[in-house]
Amino acid sequence: MTNKIKVYRAMRDMTQEQLACKVGVTRQTIIAIEKNKYIPSLELAFKIAGVFSETVENIFQHQQ
Amino acid sequence: MNYKQFKKMKVLTASFVSATVAIAVVYNNIILALAGVLIGMLFLFLVRKKAKAVLVDERIQTISGLAARLAYVILTITIAFLSLVFIMIGRKSVPPQASLEVLGVTLSYIALLSLALYSLSYKFFSNKYGETDDEQD
């Protein structure tokens, strides 16, 4: 699983702390997701996509 | 207070409780040990209540679950193994040492209790998260 959170964050000039606050997790969790070390739950993935007003598929990509 | 500061507080509290319990053991004072543990628990409870930042999220819960499972497996196997060793040593030593055997039996009961608790909590969470044999069309 890969994601474009870092790209979307940069596009909106948003810090990890701000994103973490908006979706209700710790900054460490955002760091772990960005580094592909942790795969978020479906609920968190939807929340993150919602913050960027994008669909989940645009933010997260599943690689076989 | 952010998560990093909370983690520091947790480490400091753990150090305080460990030091208090160690001193209590040296001076053979159970009240000091109990007071140390209670103060530590109360302090962390208040810190958690006052903190506005998110201190626990799904990643931390996942990590806690994995760590708890690993700790459970290691502890239960170790206790079960030790209980067998104590029972065998107690029976084979000449003259037989009943105290060692009693210790072994007690440890085996603790291992069984741990297994029972795991089974019960597994059943509870399995029901809560909808594991069922009923098929739905």
N, CA and C atoms of all chains as a GROMACS GRO file, in nm:
protein
  603
    1MET      N    1   0.085  -0.120   0.000
    1MET     CA    2   0.000   0.000   0.000
    1MET      C    3   0.088   0.125   0.000
    2THR      N    4   0.063   0.214  -0.095
    2THR     CA    5   0.135   0.342  -0.097
    2THR      C    6   0.033   0.456  -0.083
    3ASN      N    7   0.083   0.573  -0.055
    3ASN     CA    8  -0.010   0.686  -0.044
    3ASN      C    9   0.056   0.817  -0.084
    4LYS      N   10  -0.029   0.915  -0.110
    4LYS     CA   11   0.021   1.046  -0.153
    4LYS      C   12  -0.009   1.154  -0.048
    5ILE      N   13  -0.013   1.114   0.076
    5ILE     CA   14  -0.049   1.210   0.182
    5ILE      C   15   0.050   1.327   0.184
    6LYS      N   16   0.178   1.294   0.171
    6LYS     CA   17   0.282   1.398   0.178
    6LYS      C   18   0.262   1.501   0.066
    7VAL      N   19   0.228   1.449  -0.052
    7VAL     CA   20   0.207   1.538  -0.168
    7VAL      C   21   0.088   1.630  -0.143
    8TYR      N   22  -0.023   1.569  -0.100
    8TYR     CA   23  -0.144   1.650  -0.076
    8TYR      C   24  -0.124   1.748   0.039
    9ARG      N   25  -0.045   1.706   0.137
    9ARG     CA   26  -0.017   1.796   0.249
    9ARG      C   27   0.063   1.917   0.202
   10ALA      N   28   0.161   1.888   0.117
   10ALA     CA   29   0.246   1.996   0.065
   10ALA      C   30   0.164   2.092  -0.022
   11MET      N   31   0.072   2.032  -0.102
   11MET     CA   32  -0.012   2.115  -0.189
   11MET      C   33  -0.099   2.212  -0.108
   12ARG      N   34  -0.138   2.166   0.011
   12ARG     CA   35  -0.225   2.251   0.096
   12ARG      C   36  -0.148   2.320   0.208
   13ASP      N   37  -0.015   2.307   0.203
   13ASP     CA   38   0.071   2.372   0.302
   13ASP      C   39   0.028   2.335   0.445
   14MET      N   40   0.010   2.205   0.463
   14MET     CA   41  -0.040   2.157   0.592
   14MET      C   42   0.069   2.077   0.663
   15THR      N   43   0.083   2.096   0.792
   15THR     CA   44   0.184   2.019   0.866
   15THR      C   45   0.126   1.885   0.910
   16GLN      N   46   0.217   1.795   0.949
   16GLN     CA   47   0.172   1.663   0.997
   16GLN      C   48   0.085   1.680   1.122
   17GLU      N   49   0.126   1.774   1.205
   17GLU     CA   50   0.053   1.800   1.330
   17GLU      C   51  -0.090   1.845   1.300
   18GLN      N   52  -0.104   1.935   1.202
   18GLN     CA   53  -0.238   1.986   1.167
   18GLN      C   54  -0.327   1.874   1.113
   19LEU      N   55  -0.268   1.790   1.025
   19LEU     CA   56  -0.346   1.680   0.969
   19LEU      C   57  -0.385   1.582   1.080
   20ALA      N   58  -0.288   1.553   1.168
   20ALA     CA   59  -0.314   1.460   1.278
   20ALA      C   60  -0.429   1.512   1.364
   21CYS      N   61  -0.427   1.641   1.390
   21CYS     CA   62  -0.531   1.703   1.474
   21CYS      C   63  -0.668   1.692   1.405
   22LYS      N   64  -0.668   1.712   1.272
   22LYS     CA   65  -0.795   1.710   1.200
   22LYS      C   66  -0.859   1.571   1.196
   23VAL      N   67  -0.774   1.467   1.187
   23VAL     CA   68  -0.831   1.332   1.178
   23VAL      C   69  -0.832   1.259   1.312
   24GLY      N   70  -0.781   1.325   1.417
   24GLY     CA   71  -0.790   1.268   1.552
   24GLY      C   72  -0.692   1.156   1.582
   25VAL      N   73  -0.568   1.171   1.530
   25VAL     CA   74  -0.464   1.073   1.565
   25VAL      C   75  -0.339   1.150   1.609
   26THR      N   76  -0.235   1.074   1.649
   26THR     CA   77  -0.110   1.141   1.688
   26THR      C   78  -0.027   1.171   1.564
   27ARG      N   79   0.068   1.265   1.577
   27ARG     CA   80   0.155   1.300   1.464
   27ARG      C   81   0.238   1.178   1.421
   28GLN      N   82   0.274   1.095   1.521
   28GLN     CA   83   0.354   0.974   1.492
   28GLN      C   84   0.279   0.880   1.397
   29THR      N   85   0.148   0.877   1.409
   29THR     CA   86   0.069   0.790   1.321
   29THR      C   87   0.072   0.842   1.177
   30ILE      N   88   0.063   0.973   1.162
   30ILE     CA   89   0.071   1.032   1.027
   30ILE      C   90   0.208   1.003   0.966
   31ILE      N   91   0.314   1.016   1.048
   31ILE     CA   92   0.450   0.988   1.000
   31ILE      C   93   0.458   0.841   0.954
   32ALA      N   94   0.405   0.751   1.038
   32ALA     CA   95   0.410   0.608   1.005
   32ALA      C   96   0.332   0.577   0.877
   33ILE      N   97   0.219   0.644   0.857
   33ILE     CA   98   0.139   0.620   0.735
   33ILE      C   99   0.215   0.674   0.613
   34GLU      N  100   0.271   0.792   0.626
   34GLU     CA  101   0.345   0.851   0.514
   34GLU      C  102   0.464   0.765   0.472
   35LYS      N  103   0.526   0.703   0.572
   35LYS     CA  104   0.642   0.617   0.542
   35LYS      C  105   0.601   0.474   0.504
   36ASN      N  106   0.471   0.452   0.490
   36ASN     CA  107   0.416   0.320   0.457
   36ASN      C  108   0.453   0.213   0.560
   37LYS      N  109   0.472   0.256   0.683
   37LYS     CA  110   0.503   0.159   0.789
   37LYS      C  111   0.376   0.111   0.856
   38TYR      N  112   0.270   0.187   0.842
   38TYR     CA  113   0.143   0.150   0.904
   38TYR      C  114   0.030   0.173   0.805
   39ILE      N  115  -0.054   0.072   0.789
   39ILE     CA  116  -0.168   0.084   0.699
   39ILE      C  117  -0.288   0.128   0.783
   40PRO      N  118  -0.347   0.244   0.753
   40PRO     CA  119  -0.456   0.294   0.836
   40PRO      C  120  -0.584   0.212   0.818
   41SER      N  121  -0.672   0.222   0.914
   41SER     CA  122  -0.802   0.157   0.902
   41SER      C  123  -0.882   0.228   0.792
   42LEU      N  124  -0.988   0.160   0.749
   42LEU     CA  125  -1.072   0.219   0.644
   42LEU      C  126  -1.129   0.354   0.689
   43GLU      N  127  -1.168   0.358   0.817
   43GLU     CA  128  -1.227   0.481   0.872
   43GLU      C  129  -1.126   0.596   0.868
   44LEU      N  130  -1.002   0.568   0.910
   44LEU     CA  131  -0.900   0.673   0.910
   44LEU      C  132  -0.865   0.715   0.767
   45ALA      N  133  -0.861   0.616   0.677
   45ALA     CA  134  -0.832   0.648   0.537
   45ALA      C  135  -0.938   0.742   0.479
   46PHE      N  136  -1.064   0.715   0.512
   46PHE     CA  137  -1.172   0.803   0.465
   46PHE      C  138  -1.161   0.942   0.526
   47LYS      N  139  -1.124   0.946   0.655
   47LYS     CA  140  -1.109   1.076   0.722
   47LYS      C  141  -0.998   1.158   0.655
   48ILE      N  142  -0.886   1.093   0.626
   48ILE     CA  143  -0.772   1.162   0.564
   48ILE      C  144  -0.813   1.213   0.425
   49ALA      N  145  -0.880   1.124   0.350
   49ALA     CA  146  -0.926   1.165   0.217
   49ALA      C  147  -1.024   1.282   0.227
   50GLY      N  148  -1.107   1.280   0.330
   50GLY     CA  149  -1.205   1.387   0.351
   50GLY      C  150  -1.138   1.520   0.379
   51VAL      N  151  -1.029   1.518   0.454
   51VAL     CA  152  -0.957   1.643   0.484
   51VAL      C  153  -0.906   1.707   0.355
   52PHE      N  154  -0.863   1.623   0.261
   52PHE     CA  155  -0.811   1.676   0.134
   52PHE      C  156  -0.921   1.690   0.028
   53SER      N  157  -1.044   1.659   0.066
   53SER     CA  158  -1.159   1.660  -0.027
   53SER      C  159  -1.130   1.577  -0.152
   54GLU      N  160  -1.075   1.461  -0.129
   54GLU     CA  161  -1.043   1.368  -0.239
   54GLU      C  162  -1.106   1.233  -0.209
   55THR      N  163  -1.102   1.144  -0.308
   55THR     CA  164  -1.151   1.009  -0.282
   55THR      C  165  -1.036   0.927  -0.223
   56VAL      N  166  -1.071   0.820  -0.157
   56VAL     CA  167  -0.968   0.735  -0.095
   56VAL      C  168  -0.872   0.681  -0.200
   57GLU      N  169  -0.927   0.646  -0.319
   57GLU     CA  170  -0.842   0.590  -0.425
   57GLU      C  171  -0.737   0.688  -0.473
   58ASN      N  172  -0.768   0.816  -0.464
   58ASN     CA  173  -0.670   0.916  -0.507
   58ASN      C  174  -0.555   0.929  -0.408
   59ILE      N  175  -0.583   0.903  -0.283
   59ILE     CA  176  -0.481   0.918  -0.179
   59ILE      C  177  -0.404   0.788  -0.158
   60PHE      N  178  -0.477   0.677  -0.154
   60PHE     CA  179  -0.414   0.547  -0.125
   60PHE      C  180  -0.420   0.457  -0.248
   61GLN      N  181  -0.306   0.393  -0.275
   61GLN     CA  182  -0.300   0.298  -0.387
   61GLN      C  183  -0.258   0.161  -0.335
   62HIS      N  184  -0.333   0.062  -0.376
   62HIS     CA  185  -0.297  -0.075  -0.337
   62HIS      C  186  -0.216  -0.140  -0.447
   63GLN      N  187  -0.099  -0.192  -0.408
   63GLN     CA  188  -0.014  -0.259  -0.508
   63GLN      C  189  -0.011  -0.408  -0.478
   64GLN      N  190  -0.042  -0.488  -0.579
   64GLN     CA  191  -0.043  -0.635  -0.561
   64GLN      C  192   0.099  -0.689  -0.544
   65MET      N  193  -0.059   1.977   2.618
   65MET     CA  194   0.041   1.870   2.622
   65MET      C  195   0.026   1.781   2.499
   66ASN      N  196   0.137   1.760   2.429
   66ASN     CA  197   0.128   1.673   2.313
   66ASN      C  198   0.171   1.529   2.350
   67TYR      N  199   0.166   1.441   2.250
   67TYR     CA  200   0.192   1.299   2.274
   67TYR      C  201   0.334   1.275   2.325
   68LYS      N  202   0.430   1.354   2.272
   68LYS     CA  203   0.569   1.338   2.311
   68LYS      C  204   0.588   1.372   2.460
   69GLN      N  205   0.524   1.482   2.500
   69GLN     CA  206   0.535   1.522   2.641
   69GLN      C  207   0.468   1.418   2.732
   70PHE      N  208   0.356   1.364   2.682
   70PHE     CA  209   0.286   1.261   2.759
   70PHE      C  210   0.373   1.137   2.777
   71LYS      N  211   0.447   1.102   2.669
   71LYS     CA  212   0.536   0.986   2.677
   71LYS      C  213   0.645   1.010   2.781
   72LYS      N  214   0.699   1.132   2.783
   72LYS     CA  215   0.801   1.167   2.882
   72LYS      C  216   0.745   1.155   3.024
   73MET      N  217   0.621   1.204   3.041
   73MET     CA  218   0.554   1.195   3.171
   73MET      C  219   0.539   1.049   3.214
   74LYS      N  220   0.505   0.964   3.116
   74LYS     CA  221   0.485   0.823   3.146
   74LYS      C  222   0.616   0.759   3.193
   75VAL      N  223   0.726   0.793   3.123
   75VAL     CA  224   0.857   0.738   3.160
   75VAL      C  225   0.896   0.787   3.299
   76LEU      N  226   0.874   0.917   3.324
   76LEU     CA  227   0.908   0.973   3.456
   76LEU      C  228   0.828   0.906   3.567
   77THR      N  229   0.698   0.887   3.540
   77THR     CA  230   0.613   0.823   3.641
   77THR      C  231   0.657   0.679   3.666
   78ALA      N  232   0.689   0.608   3.557
   78ALA     CA  233   0.735   0.468   3.572
   78ALA      C  234   0.864   0.464   3.653
   79SER      N  235   0.955   0.560   3.628
   79SER     CA  236   1.081   0.565   3.703
   79SER      C  237   1.053   0.591   3.851
   80PHE      N  238   0.962   0.684   3.878
   80PHE     CA  239   0.926   0.718   4.016
   80PHE      C  240   0.869   0.596   4.088
   81VAL      N  241   0.774   0.526   4.020
   81VAL     CA  242   0.711   0.410   4.083
   81VAL      C  243   0.813   0.300   4.107
   82SER      N  244   0.902   0.276   4.006
   82SER     CA  245   1.004   0.172   4.022
   82SER      C  246   1.095   0.205   4.140
   83ALA      N  247   1.139   0.331   4.148
   83ALA     CA  248   1.230   0.372   4.256
   83ALA      C  249   1.161   0.356   4.392
   84THR      N  250   1.034   0.398   4.399
   84THR     CA  251   0.962   0.388   4.527
   84THR      C  252   0.946   0.243   4.570
   85VAL      N  253   0.911   0.157   4.473
   85VAL     CA  254   0.892   0.015   4.506
   85VAL      C  255   1.025  -0.047   4.548
   86ALA      N  256   1.134  -0.010   4.478
   86ALA     CA  257   1.267  -0.063   4.513
   86ALA      C  258   1.304  -0.022   4.655
   87ILE      N  259   1.283   0.106   4.687
   87ILE     CA  260   1.314   0.154   4.823
   87ILE      C  261   1.226   0.081   4.925
   88ALA      N  262   1.099   0.063   4.889
   88ALA     CA  263   1.006  -0.005   4.980
   88ALA      C  264   1.049  -0.148   5.007
   89VAL      N  265   1.102  -0.214   4.902
   89VAL     CA  266   1.148  -0.353   4.919
   89VAL      C  267   1.270  -0.356   5.011
   90VAL      N  268   1.362  -0.260   4.990
   90VAL     CA  269   1.485  -0.254   5.073
   90VAL      C  270   1.447  -0.233   5.220
   91TYR      N  271   1.353  -0.140   5.245
   91TYR     CA  272   1.315  -0.110   5.384
   91TYR      C  273   1.199  -0.197   5.434
   92ASN      N  274   1.158  -0.292   5.351
   92ASN     CA  275   1.050  -0.385   5.389
   92ASN      C  276   0.923  -0.311   5.431
   93ASN      N  277   0.885  -0.213   5.349
   93ASN     CA  278   0.771  -0.128   5.385
   93ASN      C  279   0.665  -0.135   5.275
   94ILE      N  280   0.561  -0.213   5.300
   94ILE     CA  281   0.459  -0.235   5.196
   94ILE      C  282   0.374  -0.109   5.173
   95ILE      N  283   0.359  -0.028   5.277
   95ILE     CA  284   0.276   0.094   5.264
   95ILE      C  285   0.342   0.191   5.166
   96LEU      N  286   0.474   0.202   5.176
   96LEU     CA  287   0.547   0.291   5.084
   96LEU      C  288   0.530   0.244   4.938
   97ALA      N  289   0.538   0.110   4.918
   97ALA     CA  290   0.521   0.055   4.783
   97ALA      C  291   0.381   0.085   4.730
   98LEU      N  292   0.282   0.059   4.814
   98LEU     CA  293   0.143   0.084   4.772
   98LEU      C  294   0.120   0.233   4.743
   99ALA      N  295   0.176   0.318   4.830
   99ALA     CA  296   0.160   0.463   4.811
   99ALA      C  297   0.224   0.506   4.679
  100GLY      N  298   0.343   0.454   4.652
  100GLY     CA  299   0.414   0.489   4.527
  100GLY      C  300   0.333   0.452   4.404
  101VAL      N  301   0.279   0.328   4.406
  101VAL     CA  302   0.200   0.280   4.292
  101VAL      C  303   0.073   0.364   4.276
  102LEU      N  304   0.006   0.389   4.388
  102LEU     CA  305  -0.119   0.466   4.383
  102LEU      C  306  -0.096   0.610   4.335
  103ILE      N  307   0.012   0.672   4.386
  103ILE     CA  308   0.044   0.810   4.344
  103ILE      C  309   0.073   0.811   4.193
  104GLY      N  310   0.149   0.713   4.146
  104GLY     CA  311   0.182   0.704   4.003
  104GLY      C  312   0.057   0.691   3.918
  105MET      N  313  -0.034   0.600   3.961
  105MET     CA  314  -0.159   0.579   3.886
  105MET      C  315  -0.244   0.705   3.883
  106LEU      N  316  -0.255   0.769   4.000
  106LEU     CA  317  -0.335   0.890   4.012
  106LEU      C  318  -0.277   1.002   3.925
  107PHE      N  319  -0.146   1.015   3.929
  107PHE     CA  320  -0.078   1.120   3.851
  107PHE      C  321  -0.104   1.100   3.700
  108LEU      N  322  -0.088   0.976   3.654
  108LEU     CA  323  -0.111   0.949   3.511
  108LEU      C  324  -0.257   0.972   3.473
  109PHE      N  325  -0.346   0.934   3.562
  109PHE     CA  326  -0.490   0.955   3.538
  109PHE      C  327  -0.520   1.104   3.521
  110LEU      N  328  -0.462   1.186   3.610
  110LEU     CA  329  -0.485   1.331   3.603
  110LEU      C  330  -0.423   1.391   3.477
  111VAL      N  331  -0.302   1.344   3.443
  111VAL     CA  332  -0.235   1.394   3.322
  111VAL      C  333  -0.318   1.362   3.199
  112ARG      N  334  -0.368   1.239   3.193
  112ARG     CA  335  -0.453   1.197   3.080
  112ARG      C  336  -0.579   1.285   3.072
  113LYS      N  337  -0.637   1.315   3.187
  113LYS     CA  338  -0.760   1.393   3.190
  113LYS      C  339  -0.736   1.536   3.144
  114LYS      N  340  -0.620   1.590   3.182
  114LYS     CA  341  -0.590   1.730   3.150
  114LYS      C  342  -0.543   1.748   3.007
  115ALA      N  343  -0.481   1.642   2.951
  115ALA     CA  344  -0.422   1.654   2.817
  115ALA      C  345  -0.531   1.676   2.713
  116LYS      N  346  -0.508   1.770   2.624
  116LYS     CA  347  -0.607   1.798   2.520
  116LYS      C  348  -0.574   1.724   2.391
  117ALA      N  349  -0.446   1.692   2.374
  117ALA     CA  350  -0.405   1.625   2.250
  117ALA      C  351  -0.448   1.479   2.251
  118VAL      N  352  -0.450   1.418   2.132
  118VAL     CA  353  -0.484   1.277   2.120
  118VAL      C  354  -0.368   1.195   2.175
  119LEU      N  355  -0.395   1.111   2.274
  119LEU     CA  356  -0.288   1.033   2.335
  119LEU      C  357  -0.292   0.888   2.292
  120VAL      N  358  -0.409   0.842   2.251
  120VAL     CA  359  -0.422   0.703   2.206
  120VAL      C  360  -0.498   0.703   2.075
  121ASP      N  361  -0.441   0.640   1.973
  121ASP     CA  362  -0.513   0.626   1.847
  121ASP      C  363  -0.504   0.481   1.800
  122GLU      N  364  -0.555   0.454   1.679
  122GLU     CA  365  -0.564   0.315   1.635
  122GLU      C  366  -0.428   0.247   1.621
  123ARG      N  367  -0.324   0.326   1.580
  123ARG     CA  368  -0.190   0.266   1.567
  123ARG      C  369  -0.136   0.225   1.704
  124ILE      N  370  -0.155   0.311   1.803
  124ILE     CA  371  -0.108   0.281   1.938
  124ILE      C  372  -0.184   0.162   1.995
  125GLN      N  373  -0.314   0.155   1.965
  125GLN     CA  374  -0.393   0.041   2.013
  125GLN      C  375  -0.347  -0.088   1.947
  126THR      N  376  -0.314  -0.081   1.818
  126THR     CA  377  -0.265  -0.200   1.747
  126THR      C  378  -0.134  -0.246   1.809
  127ILE      N  379  -0.043  -0.150   1.831
  127ILE     CA  380   0.086  -0.184   1.890
  127ILE      C  381   0.067  -0.244   2.029
  128SER      N  382  -0.022  -0.183   2.109
  128SER     CA  383  -0.048  -0.233   2.244
  128SER      C  384  -0.101  -0.376   2.238
  129GLY      N  385  -0.191  -0.401   2.144
  129GLY     CA  386  -0.248  -0.535   2.129
  129GLY      C  387  -0.143  -0.638   2.094
  130LEU      N  388  -0.055  -0.603   2.000
  130LEU     CA  389   0.051  -0.696   1.959
  130LEU      C  390   0.148  -0.723   2.074
  131ALA      N  391   0.184  -0.613   2.145
  131ALA     CA  392   0.278  -0.628   2.257
  131ALA      C  393   0.215  -0.712   2.368
  132ALA      N  394   0.086  -0.689   2.394
  132ALA     CA  395   0.016  -0.764   2.499
  132ALA      C  396   0.010  -0.912   2.463
  133ARG      N  397  -0.016  -0.940   2.336
  133ARG     CA  398  -0.025  -1.080   2.292
  133ARG      C  399   0.109  -1.150   2.306
  134LEU      N  400   0.216  -1.082   2.265
  134LEU     CA  401   0.350  -1.139   2.275
  134LEU      C  402   0.386  -1.163   2.422
  135ALA      N  403   0.357  -1.064   2.506
  135ALA     CA  404   0.387  -1.076   2.650
  135ALA      C  405   0.309  -1.193   2.709
  136TYR      N  406   0.182  -1.207   2.668
  136TYR     CA  407   0.097  -1.316   2.719
  136TYR      C  408   0.155  -1.452   2.681
  137VAL      N  409   0.193  -1.465   2.553
  137VAL     CA  410   0.245  -1.594   2.505
  137VAL      C  411   0.374  -1.629   2.580
  138ILE      N  412   0.466  -1.534   2.588
  138ILE     CA  413   0.596  -1.560   2.652
  138ILE      C  414   0.575  -1.593   2.801
  139LEU      N  415   0.494  -1.513   2.869
  139LEU     CA  416   0.473  -1.532   3.012
  139LEU      C  417   0.405  -1.666   3.041
  140THR      N  418   0.301  -1.699   2.964
  140THR     CA  419   0.227  -1.822   2.990
  140THR      C  420   0.315  -1.945   2.965
  141ILE      N  421   0.390  -1.943   2.856
  141ILE     CA  422   0.478  -2.057   2.826
  141ILE      C  423   0.585  -2.070   2.934
  142THR      N  424   0.643  -1.957   2.975
  142THR     CA  425   0.747  -1.960   3.078
  142THR      C  426   0.692  -2.015   3.209
  143ILE      N  427   0.574  -1.967   3.249
  143ILE     CA  428   0.515  -2.014   3.376
  143ILE      C  429   0.484  -2.163   3.368
  144ALA      N  430   0.428  -2.206   3.254
  144ALA     CA  431   0.393  -2.348   3.238
  144ALA      C  432   0.519  -2.434   3.244
  145PHE      N  433   0.625  -2.389   3.176
  145PHE     CA  434   0.751  -2.464   3.176
  145PHE      C  435   0.810  -2.470   3.317
  146LEU      N  436   0.814  -2.356   3.385
  146LEU     CA  437   0.869  -2.351   3.522
  146LEU      C  438   0.789  -2.440   3.617
  147SER      N  439   0.657  -2.442   3.599
  147SER     CA  440   0.575  -2.525   3.688
  147SER      C  441   0.611  -2.672   3.671
  148LEU      N  442   0.632  -2.716   3.546
  148LEU     CA  443   0.671  -2.854   3.521
  148LEU      C  444   0.806  -2.884   3.585
  149VAL      N  445   0.901  -2.789   3.568
  149VAL     CA  446   1.036  -2.808   3.624
  149VAL      C  447   1.029  -2.820   3.776
  150PHE      N  448   0.952  -2.731   3.840
  150PHE     CA  449   0.943  -2.734   3.987
  150PHE      C  450   0.877  -2.863   4.036
  151ILE      N  451   0.773  -2.907   3.965
  151ILE     CA  452   0.704  -3.030   4.007
  151ILE      C  453   0.799  -3.149   3.996
  152MET      N  454   0.873  -3.154   3.883
  152MET     CA  455   0.965  -3.266   3.862
  152MET      C  456   1.078  -3.266   3.964
  153ILE      N  457   1.137  -3.148   3.986
  153ILE     CA  458   1.247  -3.138   4.084
  153ILE      C  459   1.196  -3.175   4.223
  154GLY      N  460   1.076  -3.124   4.257
  154GLY     CA  461   1.018  -3.151   4.388
  154GLY      C  462   0.995  -3.299   4.412
  155ARG      N  463   0.955  -3.372   4.307
  155ARG     CA  464   0.925  -3.514   4.321
  155ARG      C  465   1.050  -3.601   4.317
  156LYS      N  466   1.148  -3.558   4.236
  156LYS     CA  467   1.265  -3.645   4.216
  156LYS      C  468   1.374  -3.624   4.319
  157SER      N  469   1.371  -3.508   4.389
  157SER     CA  470   1.478  -3.483   4.485
  157SER      C  471   1.462  -3.578   4.606
  158VAL      N  472   1.577  -3.612   4.665
  158VAL     CA  473   1.576  -3.704   4.780
  158VAL      C  474   1.624  -3.626   4.903
  159PRO      N  475   1.544  -3.610   5.008
  159PRO     CA  476   1.403  -3.650   5.018
  159PRO      C  477   1.315  -3.556   4.934
  160PRO      N  478   1.195  -3.604   4.894
  160PRO     CA  479   1.106  -3.519   4.810
  160PRO      C  480   1.075  -3.386   4.876
  161GLN      N  481   1.084  -3.278   4.797
  161GLN     CA  482   1.060  -3.145   4.854
  161GLN      C  483   0.919  -3.098   4.818
  162ALA      N  484   0.833  -3.108   4.918
  162ALA     CA  485   0.692  -3.075   4.895
  162ALA      C  486   0.674  -2.928   4.860
  163SER      N  487   0.758  -2.842   4.916
  163SER     CA  488   0.742  -2.697   4.892
  163SER      C  489   0.764  -2.664   4.743
  164LEU      N  490   0.863  -2.731   4.682
  164LEU     CA  491   0.887  -2.707   4.539
  164LEU      C  492   0.770  -2.756   4.456
  165GLU      N  493   0.717  -2.872   4.494
  165GLU     CA  494   0.603  -2.927   4.420
  165GLU      C  495   0.482  -2.834   4.432
  166VAL      N  496   0.462  -2.782   4.553
  166VAL     CA  497   0.348  -2.690   4.575
  166VAL      C  498   0.366  -2.565   4.489
  167LEU      N  499   0.491  -2.516   4.483
  167LEU     CA  500   0.519  -2.398   4.400
  167LEU      C  501   0.489  -2.429   4.252
  168GLY      N  502   0.530  -2.549   4.208
  168GLY     CA  503   0.504  -2.591   4.070
  168GLY      C  504   0.357  -2.598   4.040
  169VAL      N  505   0.281  -2.659   4.133
  169VAL     CA  506   0.136  -2.673   4.114
  169VAL      C  507   0.070  -2.534   4.109
  170THR      N  508   0.116  -2.445   4.199
  170THR     CA  509   0.060  -2.308   4.201
  170THR      C  510   0.087  -2.238   4.068
  171LEU      N  511   0.209  -2.253   4.019
  171LEU     CA  512   0.243  -2.190   3.890
  171LEU      C  513   0.159  -2.247   3.776
  172SER      N  514   0.134  -2.380   3.782
  172SER     CA  515   0.054  -2.439   3.676
  172SER      C  516  -0.090  -2.387   3.680
  173TYR      N  517  -0.141  -2.364   3.802
  173TYR     CA  518  -0.275  -2.306   3.813
  173TYR      C  519  -0.277  -2.162   3.758
  174ILE      N  520  -0.168  -2.089   3.783
  174ILE     CA  521  -0.160  -1.952   3.730
  174ILE      C  522  -0.160  -1.955   3.576
  175ALA      N  523  -0.086  -2.054   3.520
  175ALA     CA  524  -0.083  -2.068   3.374
  175ALA      C  525  -0.222  -2.101   3.320
  176LEU      N  526  -0.292  -2.189   3.392
  176LEU     CA  527  -0.428  -2.227   3.351
  176LEU      C  528  -0.523  -2.108   3.359
  177LEU      N  529  -0.507  -2.029   3.467
  177LEU     CA  530  -0.591  -1.910   3.484
  177LEU      C  531  -0.568  -1.812   3.369
  178SER      N  532  -0.440  -1.799   3.333
  178SER     CA  533  -0.405  -1.709   3.223
  178SER      C  534  -0.471  -1.756   3.091
  179LEU      N  535  -0.464  -1.888   3.067
  179LEU     CA  536  -0.528  -1.943   2.946
  179LEU      C  537  -0.679  -1.922   2.949
  180ALA      N  538  -0.739  -1.943   3.068
  180ALA     CA  539  -0.884  -1.926   3.080
  180ALA      C  540  -0.924  -1.781   3.055
  181LEU      N  541  -0.844  -1.689   3.111
  181LEU     CA  542  -0.873  -1.546   3.090
  181LEU      C  543  -0.863  -1.510   2.942
  182TYR      N  544  -0.761  -1.564   2.877
  182TYR     CA  545  -0.743  -1.537   2.734
  182TYR      C  546  -0.864  -1.589   2.655
  183SER      N  547  -0.904  -1.713   2.687
  183SER     CA  548  -1.018  -1.772   2.615
  183SER      C  549  -1.144  -1.689   2.635
  184LEU      N  550  -1.167  -1.649   2.760
  184LEU     CA  551  -1.288  -1.570   2.790
  184LEU      C  552  -1.285  -1.435   2.718
  185SER      N  553  -1.171  -1.367   2.725
  185SER     CA  554  -1.165  -1.235   2.660
  185SER      C  555  -1.172  -1.250   2.508
  186TYR      N  556  -1.115  -1.362   2.455
  186TYR     CA  557  -1.125  -1.386   2.310
  186TYR      C  558  -1.270  -1.404   2.270
  187LYS      N  559  -1.342  -1.484   2.350
  187LYS     CA  560  -1.484  -1.510   2.323
  187LYS      C  561  -1.563  -1.378   2.327
  188PHE      N  562  -1.534  -1.297   2.428
  188PHE     CA  563  -1.605  -1.170   2.444
  188PHE      C  564  -1.584  -1.080   2.322
  189PHE      N  565  -1.459  -1.063   2.282
  189PHE     CA  566  -1.431  -0.973   2.169
  189PHE      C  567  -1.478  -1.033   2.037
  190SER      N  568  -1.471  -1.167   2.030
  190SER     CA  569  -1.520  -1.235   1.911
  190SER      C  570  -1.669  -1.211   1.893
  191ASN      N  571  -1.744  -1.218   2.003
  191ASN     CA  572  -1.888  -1.188   1.997
  191ASN      C  573  -1.913  -1.042   1.965
  192LYS      N  574  -1.832  -0.955   2.027
  192LYS     CA  575  -1.850  -0.811   2.009
  192LYS      C  576  -1.828  -0.770   1.863
  193TYR      N  577  -1.729  -0.832   1.800
  193TYR     CA  578  -1.699  -0.795   1.662
  193TYR      C  579  -1.762  -0.889   1.561
  194GLY      N  580  -1.867  -0.960   1.607
  194GLY     CA  581  -1.957  -1.026   1.514
  194GLY      C  582  -1.911  -1.156   1.452
  195GLU      N  583  -1.826  -1.233   1.521
  195GLU     CA  584  -1.790  -1.363   1.467
  195GLU      C  585  -1.904  -1.459   1.494
  196THR      N  586  -1.961  -1.515   1.387
  196THR     CA  587  -2.074  -1.604   1.405
  196THR      C  588  -2.073  -1.712   1.296
  197ASP      N  589  -2.135  -1.826   1.328
  197ASP     CA  590  -2.139  -1.934   1.230
  197ASP      C  591  -2.262  -1.924   1.141
  198ASP      N  592  -2.355  -1.836   1.179
  198ASP     CA  593  -2.478  -1.822   1.100
  198ASP      C  594  -2.445  -1.765   0.962
  199GLU      N  595  -2.495  -1.834   0.860
  199GLU     CA  596  -2.472  -1.783   0.725
  199GLU      C  597  -2.586  -1.691   0.686
  200GLN      N  598  -2.551  -1.586   0.616
  200GLN     CA  599  -2.655  -1.493   0.570
  200GLN      C  600  -2.654  -1.491   0.418
  201ASP      N  601  -2.773  -1.498   0.362
  201ASP     CA  602  -2.781  -1.492   0.215
  201ASP      C  603  -2.794  -1.348   0.168
   0.00000   0.00000   0.00000
